[in-house]
Amino acid sequence: MQEKKQGLSEDWLSFILGMVVFVLGLGVFVGLDLLGWGIKTSVWMDISKALSPVSDTFKGMPGLTSLFLTYLFMLVLTEIGAAALGVKVGRFVLSFTLVFWIGYFCWLLGHYAYIAATPDALKKFGIGWSLQLTGEAGFIVALIAGLIVGNFFPGLADSLKEATRPELYIKTAIVILGAGLGVKSAEAIGLASAVLFRGLCAIIEAYLIYWAVVYFISRKYFRFSKEWAAPLASGISICGVSAAIATGGAIRSRPVVPIMVSSLVVIFAVVELIILPFLAQGFLWQEPMVAGAWMGLAVKTDGAAVASGAVVDALIRAKTLAETGINYKEGWMLMTATTVKVFIDIFIGVWAFILAVIWCAVIECKPGERVRAGQIWERFPKFVIGYALTFLIMLLLCLGNPGIIKVAKAATAQMDSFRVLFFVLTFFTIGVVSNFKKLWEEGIGRLAAVYILCLFGFIIWVGLLISWIFFHGVKPPIVGA
């Protein structure tokens, strides 16, 4: 889509859109439930029970009403932004409407119990098995649907092009993401020192060891350019989609680069979610906190990492009770996985800044030229500023008054109902713009090879080793003790 030259860039637009959702979500602190009508999608067997407003304040509102209001809000929000970029209003409304409803149907389908229910929830739905992918399966469904549209229905893809803006959607989602991480970090301040220390070690491990090794392998053995190697290293070694997008912005890669890396991240996160919790149950059930830390460090998307922590928590508690009669308190393995993942996520902005400086001062600096502060500012992805702001505001609010953490959680839950949908739109539209032939020409086969080699060759196992070093012998509290 050709945009008119405007003073407002897509980068700044994502900052503004994310901050609008964030500010509205803060209404909860003053008794104004401004986003509580947003849609919440639950795992379902009876589809009539899948949809509900995110806030109990609106619990009497029908789920379909909540969904329609969510669509209208996101349509108006993105349309104002699109107009600022010079996009034709009428064409955008039609395109966004199709993108939203197709994307949401994929998200809903991904929450079907036979696809999404984890082992601890099978009895609740009266089923004996499921694929156990959690609701994040909706991201995969959306990606597949987008690929089908983009490669086999060119007419439909063309009608969607005005609203096919995956980078805008994901950057907006990342701005909103910061708020939730801020609240989780405030909670983590009071956790056991061992968990906090392990989280800090995870940062060093992911950013200094993993990143460098993946970058080296990509460059030396697979001959990828720096443009490809950096987002790939961030996506594999740090926290997946968010890190790949932020890195792409910092080094000014072409949009196709972080988009392709993001696709691989989501696919492999699902593979990890299926495999790793059961490996942990089989071999680490006597070291439950090691298992929890391993999930947080190894699984590369936030949702999948937390979900894998929940699955491990359920599986290992059940096995320990059956084998030894010891009944661990629920949630400690999940807490460990979440804490490690949050610490890793926090530093996306820091890493984006470091890469922006390196690329500006070293990689792309001409001989004899000195880097200017303005060049770094121009290159730095502005949406990361929004991410840092939402994170710091929520962190400082909660640290200044720990009694408001419950309210802060309610606020970020409302924000997250929109963040998740921006992620859904991201993956559907990634599929729409991903032509199989062009992807192969760009080297997605080699990208997948690097991903498999690095993730399953050393990242998972080094993560397990470090988790063992710091959590070996640490046990969750016992019920009744």
PATINU-775171 format. One record per residue (C-alpha): residue number from 1; residue in three letters; y, x, z. Coordinates in Angstrom, 3 decimals, padded with zeros to 6 digits. Each point is the difference from the previous one (the first is absolute). Layout:
<rs>
NUM|Ala|Y|X|Z
...
</rs>
This chain:
<rs>
1|Met|000.000|000.000|000.000
2|Gln|003.338|001.395|-000.989
3|Glu|002.618|-000.272|002.708
4|Lys|003.735|000.078|-000.404
5|Lys|001.694|002.988|001.538
6|Gln|001.145|-001.227|003.367
7|Gly|001.365|001.729|003.064
8|Leu|-002.950|-001.326|002.005
9|Ser|-003.291|001.815|-000.578
10|Glu|-003.451|-001.423|000.613
11|Asp|-000.360|002.529|002.811
12|Trp|003.063|-001.360|001.826
13|Leu|-001.035|-003.564|-000.828
14|Ser|-003.322|000.435|001.799
15|Phe|001.939|001.313|003.006
16|Ile|002.204|-003.120|000.003
17|Leu|-002.840|-002.497|-000.485
18|Gly|-002.071|001.570|002.759
19|Met|002.951|000.040|002.382
20|Val|000.707|-003.682|-000.686
21|Val|-003.546|-000.906|001.107
22|Phe|000.326|002.326|002.998
23|Val|003.331|-001.458|001.175
24|Leu|-001.260|-003.574|-000.349
25|Gly|-003.092|000.937|002.007
26|Leu|002.221|001.260|002.820
27|Gly|001.135|-003.588|000.535
28|Val|-002.947|-000.415|002.377
29|Phe|001.834|002.163|002.547
30|Val|002.789|-002.559|000.273
31|Gly|-002.222|-003.069|-000.165
32|Leu|000.344|-000.596|-003.757
33|Asp|-003.354|-000.318|-001.763
34|Leu|001.407|000.712|-003.474
35|Leu|-003.230|001.168|-001.659
36|Gly|-002.607|-001.776|002.092
37|Trp|-000.814|-002.390|-002.838
38|Gly|-001.345|002.915|-002.077
39|Ile|-003.594|-000.301|-001.141
40|Lys|-002.882|001.476|001.971
41|Thr|-003.333|000.248|-001.826
42|Ser|-003.173|000.053|002.095
43|Val|-003.638|000.724|-000.827
44|Trp|-001.541|-003.326|-000.969
45|Met|-003.094|-002.017|-000.799
46|Asp|001.975|-003.262|-000.025
47|Ile|002.969|000.676|-002.261
48|Ser|002.059|-002.660|001.766
49|Lys|000.040|002.305|003.056
50|Ala|001.045|003.118|-001.917
51|Leu|003.735|-000.698|-000.107
52|Ser|002.400|-000.321|002.919
53|Pro|003.539|001.008|000.965
54|Val|000.176|003.402|001.662
55|Ser|001.884|-001.307|003.069
56|Asp|-001.273|-002.561|002.516
57|Thr|003.470|-001.521|-000.079
58|Phe|-000.987|-001.520|-003.360
59|Lys|-003.638|-000.752|000.834
60|Gly|000.445|-003.635|-001.013
61|Met|001.047|001.005|-003.520
62|Pro|-002.721|-000.375|-002.685
63|Gly|-001.231|003.290|-001.414
64|Leu|000.914|-000.993|-003.559
65|Thr|003.575|-000.701|001.079
66|Ser|000.167|003.435|001.604
67|Leu|-001.340|001.589|-003.175
68|Phe|002.492|-001.814|-002.226
69|Leu|002.928|000.980|002.262
70|Thr|-001.221|003.603|-000.106
71|Tyr|-000.052|-000.115|-003.801
72|Leu|003.534|-001.426|-000.147
73|Phe|001.349|002.602|002.409
74|Met|-001.547|002.915|-001.889
75|Leu|001.125|-001.469|-003.335
76|Val|003.623|-000.271|001.145
77|Leu|-000.069|003.433|001.645
78|Thr|-001.425|001.817|-003.007
79|Glu|002.020|-002.029|-002.501
80|Ile|003.289|001.029|001.620
81|Gly|-001.182|003.590|-000.180
82|Ala|-001.168|-000.318|-003.593
83|Ala|003.350|-001.492|-000.981
84|Ala|001.710|003.023|001.557
85|Leu|-002.082|002.177|-002.325
86|Gly|001.015|-002.005|-003.049
87|Val|-003.213|-001.979|-000.492
88|Lys|000.257|-003.422|-001.632
89|Val|-000.307|-002.670|002.697
90|Gly|-002.038|-002.605|-001.883
91|Arg|-002.615|002.421|-001.262
92|Phe|-000.354|001.609|003.407
93|Val|-000.564|-003.343|001.751
94|Leu|-002.881|-000.859|-002.329
95|Ser|-001.520|003.478|000.209
96|Phe|000.266|000.264|003.773
97|Thr|-001.459|-003.480|000.485
98|Leu|-003.112|000.987|-001.961
99|Val|-000.263|003.387|001.718
100|Phe|000.342|-001.544|003.467
101|Trp|-002.538|-002.786|-000.414
102|Ile|-002.604|002.108|-001.799
103|Gly|000.461|002.751|002.592
104|Tyr|-000.239|-002.385|002.935
105|Phe|-003.145|-001.647|-001.378
106|Cys|-001.582|003.476|-000.115
107|Trp|001.072|000.628|003.606
108|Leu|-001.475|-003.339|001.082
109|Leu|-003.261|000.706|-001.826
110|Gly|-000.235|003.376|001.714
111|His|-000.005|-001.817|003.358
112|Tyr|-003.119|-002.044|-000.790
113|Ala|-002.377|000.549|002.926
114|Tyr|-002.916|001.236|-002.119
115|Ile|002.342|002.708|-001.295
116|Ala|002.224|000.755|002.990
117|Ala|-001.789|-000.830|003.283
118|Thr|-000.785|003.039|002.159
119|Pro|-003.295|000.182|001.989
120|Asp|001.618|-001.213|003.209
121|Ala|001.253|-003.157|-001.758
122|Leu|-003.167|-001.135|-001.815
123|Lys|-001.045|-002.426|002.752
124|Lys|003.455|-001.546|000.035
125|Phe|-000.400|-001.010|-003.657
126|Gly|-003.677|-000.940|000.290
127|Ile|-001.146|002.537|-002.600
128|Gly|-002.642|002.711|000.150
129|Trp|001.625|002.573|-002.258
130|Ser|003.176|000.947|-001.810
131|Leu|001.355|002.888|-002.010
132|Gln|002.029|000.847|003.143
133|Leu|003.060|001.142|-001.974
134|Thr|002.591|-001.766|002.211
135|Gly|002.901|-001.888|-001.554
136|Glu|001.134|003.229|-001.673
137|Ala|-002.575|-000.839|-002.639
138|Gly|002.814|-002.160|-001.359
139|Phe|001.789|003.168|-001.130
140|Ile|-003.043|000.983|-002.060
141|Val|-000.301|-003.501|-001.461
142|Ala|003.702|000.103|-000.935
143|Leu|-000.383|003.414|-001.624
144|Ile|-003.030|-001.117|-002.008
145|Ala|001.761|-003.195|-001.077
146|Gly|003.010|002.019|-001.117
147|Leu|-002.188|002.408|-001.981
148|Ile|-001.667|-002.938|-001.757
149|Val|003.370|-001.520|-000.889
150|Gly|001.505|003.299|-001.099
151|Asn|-002.928|001.050|-002.189
152|Phe|-001.436|-003.242|-001.384
153|Phe|002.852|-002.536|000.034
154|Pro|003.000|001.752|-001.568
155|Gly|001.863|-003.274|-000.531
156|Leu|-000.164|-000.881|003.688
157|Ala|000.881|003.562|000.969
158|Asp|003.075|-000.195|-002.210
159|Ser|001.115|-003.229|001.688
160|Leu|-000.272|001.745|003.380
161|Lys|001.940|003.139|-000.909
162|Glu|003.347|-001.027|001.554
163|Ala|-001.634|-000.231|003.434
164|Thr|-002.518|002.801|-000.497
165|Arg|001.751|002.442|002.301
166|Pro|-002.615|001.683|002.231
167|Glu|002.326|002.743|001.247
168|Leu|002.631|-002.484|001.165
169|Tyr|-002.614|-002.028|001.879
170|Ile|-001.711|002.948|001.699
171|Lys|003.267|001.679|001.002
172|Thr|001.263|-003.258|001.527
173|Ala|-003.293|-000.320|001.896
174|Ile|000.332|003.548|001.346
175|Val|003.472|-000.752|001.392
176|Ile|-001.464|-002.975|001.888
177|Leu|-003.032|002.064|001.083
178|Gly|002.199|002.260|002.127
179|Ala|000.739|-002.806|002.463
180|Gly|-003.632|-000.597|000.875
181|Leu|-000.640|003.714|000.401
182|Gly|002.974|000.234|002.359
183|Val|-001.485|-002.620|002.325
184|Lys|-003.454|001.605|-000.118
185|Ser|001.506|003.393|000.768
186|Ala|001.849|-001.409|003.019
187|Glu|-003.299|-001.349|001.305
188|Ala|-001.624|003.376|-000.616
189|Ile|002.496|001.723|002.284
190|Gly|-001.919|-001.341|002.980
191|Leu|-003.486|000.854|-001.251
192|Ala|-002.236|002.663|001.445
193|Ser|001.353|003.479|-000.704
194|Ala|-003.202|000.992|-001.791
195|Val|000.511|-002.740|-002.593
196|Leu|003.609|001.015|-000.555
197|Phe|-000.937|003.662|-000.307
198|Arg|-002.724|-000.859|-002.498
199|Gly|002.541|-001.939|-002.051
200|Leu|002.296|003.026|-000.140
201|Cys|-002.895|002.203|-001.077
202|Ala|-000.786|-002.506|-002.741
203|Ile|003.524|000.446|-001.361
204|Ile|-000.368|003.781|-000.174
205|Glu|-003.422|-000.360|-001.526
206|Ala|000.963|-002.510|-002.688
207|Tyr|003.339|001.423|-001.049
208|Leu|-000.561|003.738|000.252
209|Ile|-003.710|000.467|-000.634
210|Tyr|-001.211|-002.933|-002.097
211|Trp|003.090|-000.231|-002.184
212|Ala|000.018|003.689|-000.875
213|Val|-003.718|000.114|-000.813
214|Val|000.050|-003.125|-002.184
215|Tyr|003.094|001.256|-001.829
216|Phe|-001.662|003.392|-000.585
217|Ile|-003.236|-001.527|-001.306
218|Ser|001.888|-002.389|-002.293
219|Arg|002.058|002.815|-001.497
220|Lys|-002.500|002.843|-000.223
221|Tyr|-003.290|-001.688|-000.816
222|Phe|001.043|-003.254|-001.690
223|Arg|003.135|001.359|-001.695
224|Phe|002.275|-002.862|001.048
225|Ser|003.751|000.518|-000.273
226|Lys|002.141|000.109|003.139
227|Glu|001.157|-003.542|-000.851
228|Trp|-003.589|-001.257|000.375
229|Ala|-001.254|002.347|002.723
230|Ala|002.645|-000.840|002.633
231|Pro|-000.387|-003.837|000.094
232|Leu|-003.763|000.426|-000.229
233|Ala|000.006|002.387|002.968
234|Ser|002.124|-002.424|002.038
235|Gly|-002.104|-003.013|-000.951
236|Ile|-003.301|001.642|000.868
237|Ser|000.992|001.956|003.061
238|Ile|002.697|-001.999|001.769
239|Cys|000.150|-003.792|-000.031
240|Gly|-000.737|-001.165|-003.501
241|Val|002.273|-002.352|-001.878
242|Ser|003.194|000.446|002.033
243|Ala|-000.235|003.794|-000.054
244|Ala|-000.740|000.131|-003.735
245|Ile|002.978|-002.222|-000.830
246|Ala|002.368|001.925|002.297
247|Thr|-001.162|003.310|-001.436
248|Gly|000.436|-001.251|-003.566
249|Gly|003.565|-000.981|000.833
250|Ala|000.767|003.325|001.670
251|Ile|-001.160|002.109|-002.943
252|Arg|001.177|-002.494|-002.635
253|Ser|-003.367|-000.492|-001.636
254|Arg|-000.504|-002.566|-002.726
255|Pro|-000.855|-003.469|001.405
256|Val|-003.552|000.151|-001.414
257|Val|-000.886|002.904|002.328
258|Pro|000.248|-001.627|003.463
259|Ile|-001.231|-003.279|-001.498
260|Met|-003.275|001.555|-001.139
261|Val|-000.436|001.869|003.271
262|Ser|000.642|-003.223|001.942
263|Ser|-002.722|-001.791|-001.960
264|Leu|-002.519|002.664|000.952
265|Val|001.113|-000.055|003.647
266|Val|-000.731|-003.710|000.392
267|Ile|-003.349|000.207|-001.780
268|Phe|-001.240|002.934|002.071
269|Ala|001.349|-001.457|003.252
270|Val|-002.321|-002.958|-000.538
271|Val|-002.908|002.396|-000.656
272|Glu|000.782|001.812|003.256
273|Leu|000.266|-003.285|001.890
274|Ile|-003.476|-000.970|-001.189
275|Ile|-001.659|003.340|000.776
276|Leu|001.658|001.833|002.888
277|Pro|-000.262|-002.567|002.843
278|Phe|-003.760|-000.210|-000.477
279|Leu|-000.335|003.794|-000.103
280|Ala|001.955|000.070|003.250
281|Gln|-002.283|-002.612|001.557
282|Gly|-003.072|001.984|-001.006
283|Phe|001.106|003.487|001.034
284|Leu|002.990|-000.361|002.347
285|Trp|-000.880|-002.964|002.210
286|Gln|-000.240|002.362|002.997
287|Glu|003.509|001.337|-000.793
288|Pro|001.987|-003.208|-000.487
289|Met|003.499|001.498|000.140
290|Val|-000.945|002.637|-002.570
291|Ala|-001.033|-002.847|-002.288
292|Gly|003.296|-001.820|000.499
293|Ala|002.110|003.090|-000.694
294|Trp|-002.084|000.757|-003.105
295|Met|000.748|-003.419|-001.477
296|Gly|003.725|000.439|000.495
297|Leu|000.024|003.402|-001.629
298|Ala|-002.438|-000.540|-002.853
299|Val|000.812|-003.472|-001.380
300|Lys|003.099|000.142|-002.184
301|Thr|001.740|-003.374|000.206
302|Asp|001.434|-001.516|003.170
303|Gly|-001.881|-003.275|-000.225
304|Ala|-003.323|001.582|-000.871
305|Ala|000.369|002.646|002.735
306|Val|000.734|-002.599|002.682
307|Ala|-002.766|-002.248|-001.338
308|Ser|-002.486|002.866|000.071
309|Gly|001.042|000.683|003.598
310|Ala|-000.685|-003.647|000.862
311|Val|-003.402|000.108|-001.702
312|Val|-000.947|003.228|001.773
313|Asp|001.137|-001.471|003.318
314|Ala|-002.286|-003.003|-000.463
315|Leu|-002.988|001.930|-001.382
316|Ile|-000.048|002.787|002.588
317|Arg|000.630|-002.269|002.998
318|Ala|-002.922|-002.175|-001.114
319|Lys|-002.332|002.957|-000.543
320|Thr|000.953|001.679|003.282
321|Leu|-000.635|-003.227|001.904
322|Ala|-003.391|-000.444|-001.691
323|Glu|-001.094|003.633|000.469
324|Thr|001.362|000.809|003.451
325|Gly|001.229|-003.228|001.595
326|Ile|003.533|001.461|000.186
327|Asn|002.669|-002.513|-001.017
328|Tyr|003.184|001.738|-001.152
329|Lys|003.295|-001.862|000.138
330|Glu|001.053|-001.336|-003.349
331|Gly|002.799|001.592|-002.028
332|Trp|000.060|003.644|001.062
333|Met|-001.554|001.368|-003.189
334|Leu|002.286|-002.252|-002.027
335|Met|003.007|001.225|001.997
336|Thr|-000.945|003.616|-000.686
337|Ala|-000.358|-000.601|-003.740
338|Thr|003.308|-001.855|-000.139
339|Thr|001.887|002.642|001.991
340|Val|-001.203|002.855|-002.201
341|Lys|000.938|-001.935|-003.147
342|Val|003.444|-000.907|001.335
343|Phe|000.811|003.617|000.824
344|Ile|-000.951|001.003|-003.533
345|Asp|002.085|-002.795|-001.542
346|Ile|003.113|000.808|001.995
347|Phe|000.602|003.221|-001.884
348|Ile|000.050|-001.390|-003.537
349|Gly|003.775|000.220|-000.031
350|Val|000.016|003.526|001.402
351|Trp|-002.476|001.152|-002.625
352|Ala|001.942|-001.681|-002.810
353|Phe|003.136|001.879|001.121
354|Ile|-001.855|003.323|000.153
355|Leu|-001.385|-000.495|-003.507
356|Ala|003.393|-001.049|-001.348
357|Val|001.492|003.253|001.315
358|Ile|-002.867|002.145|-001.328
359|Trp|000.074|-001.596|-003.459
360|Cys|003.759|000.252|-000.206
361|Ala|000.353|003.519|001.413
362|Val|-003.145|001.685|-001.347
363|Ile|-002.109|-001.915|-002.512
364|Glu|002.731|-001.251|-002.324
365|Cys|002.841|002.383|000.863
366|Lys|001.133|002.161|-002.918
367|Pro|000.281|003.798|000.489
368|Gly|003.267|000.881|001.709
369|Glu|000.751|-003.629|000.858
370|Arg|000.606|-001.049|003.591
371|Val|-001.145|-003.340|001.274
372|Arg|002.782|-002.378|001.000
373|Ala|-000.260|-002.525|002.826
374|Gly|000.989|-002.672|-002.505
375|Gln|-003.041|000.811|-002.124
376|Ile|-002.324|-000.508|002.951
377|Trp|001.728|-003.289|000.879
378|Glu|-000.242|-001.173|-003.605
379|Arg|-003.686|000.801|-000.126
380|Phe|-000.911|-001.348|003.440
381|Pro|-001.648|-003.459|-000.280
382|Lys|002.481|-002.431|001.557
383|Phe|-002.609|-002.536|001.038
384|Val|-001.324|002.613|002.429
385|Ile|003.354|-000.296|001.794
386|Gly|-000.759|-003.676|000.512
387|Tyr|-003.469|000.872|001.251
388|Ala|001.498|002.465|002.511
389|Leu|002.670|-002.489|001.112
390|Thr|-002.373|-002.880|000.646
391|Phe|-002.365|002.354|001.815
392|Leu|002.662|001.539|002.233
393|Ile|001.720|-003.291|000.815
394|Met|-003.216|-001.628|001.184
395|Leu|-001.168|003.137|001.808
396|Leu|003.260|000.402|001.926
397|Leu|000.227|-003.716|000.806
398|Cys|-003.502|-000.001|001.462
399|Leu|000.369|003.287|001.863
400|Gly|003.305|-001.147|001.477
401|Asn|-001.546|-003.221|001.264
402|Pro|-003.843|000.017|000.056
403|Gly|000.057|-003.644|001.057
404|Ile|000.977|-001.081|-003.513
405|Ile|-003.035|001.512|-001.735
406|Lys|-001.704|-003.400|-000.137
407|Val|003.057|-001.496|-001.719
408|Ala|000.197|003.039|-002.279
409|Lys|-003.607|-000.562|-001.062
410|Ala|000.811|-003.603|-000.868
411|Ala|002.988|001.173|-002.059
412|Thr|-001.977|002.597|-001.933
413|Ala|-002.844|-002.461|-000.572
414|Gln|002.494|-002.210|-001.834
415|Met|001.315|002.944|-001.999
416|Asp|-003.560|001.073|-000.813
417|Ser|-000.842|-003.349|-001.565
418|Phe|002.456|000.962|-002.749
419|Arg|-000.908|003.683|-000.023
420|Val|-003.609|-000.884|-000.759
421|Leu|001.034|-002.217|-002.900
422|Phe|002.155|002.769|-001.443
423|Phe|-003.113|002.181|000.137
424|Val|-002.016|-002.685|-001.779
425|Leu|002.622|-000.253|-002.753
426|Thr|-000.054|003.785|-000.231
427|Phe|-003.686|000.227|-000.747
428|Phe|-000.087|-002.905|-002.390
429|Thr|002.888|001.417|-002.014
430|Ile|-001.475|003.533|000.163
431|Gly|-002.984|-001.482|-001.804
432|Val|002.194|-001.765|-002.566
433|Val|001.742|003.240|-001.016
434|Ser|-003.208|002.071|000.056
435|Asn|-001.479|000.240|-003.464
436|Phe|-003.544|001.415|000.128
437|Lys|000.513|002.122|-003.091
438|Lys|003.263|001.459|001.253
439|Leu|-001.437|000.550|003.484
440|Trp|-002.853|002.001|-001.462
441|Glu|002.408|002.014|-002.130
442|Glu|002.086|000.720|003.119
443|Gly|-003.128|001.258|001.745
444|Ile|-001.116|-002.664|002.464
445|Gly|-003.559|001.298|-000.322
446|Arg|001.082|003.413|001.240
447|Leu|002.138|-001.624|002.713
448|Ala|-003.051|-001.857|001.283
449|Ala|-002.004|003.232|-000.090
450|Val|002.602|001.765|002.162
451|Tyr|000.066|-002.966|002.368
452|Ile|-003.783|-000.073|000.410
453|Leu|-000.288|003.768|000.376
454|Cys|002.761|000.325|002.593
455|Leu|-000.554|-003.187|001.987
456|Phe|-003.785|000.131|000.282
457|Gly|-000.274|003.755|-000.389
458|Phe|002.146|001.137|002.897
459|Ile|002.709|-002.403|001.273
460|Ile|-002.396|-002.433|001.663
461|Trp|-002.097|002.751|001.556
462|Val|002.862|002.182|001.200
463|Gly|001.497|-003.168|001.502
464|Leu|-003.290|-000.640|001.777
465|Leu|-000.063|003.550|001.339
466|Ile|003.548|-000.203|001.381
467|Ser|-000.726|-003.445|001.479
468|Trp|-003.037|001.467|001.714
469|Ile|001.972|002.943|001.394
470|Phe|002.634|-002.205|001.608
471|Phe|-002.023|-003.088|000.999
472|His|-003.467|001.333|000.763
473|Gly|-001.047|-001.362|003.371
474|Val|002.853|-002.516|000.290
475|Lys|-001.309|-003.509|000.717
476|Pro|001.627|-003.446|000.020
477|Pro|000.218|-001.867|003.339
478|Ile|-003.069|-002.028|000.963
479|Val|000.222|-003.754|000.577
480|Gly|-000.030|-000.739|003.719
481|Ala|000.564|003.627|000.992
</rs>
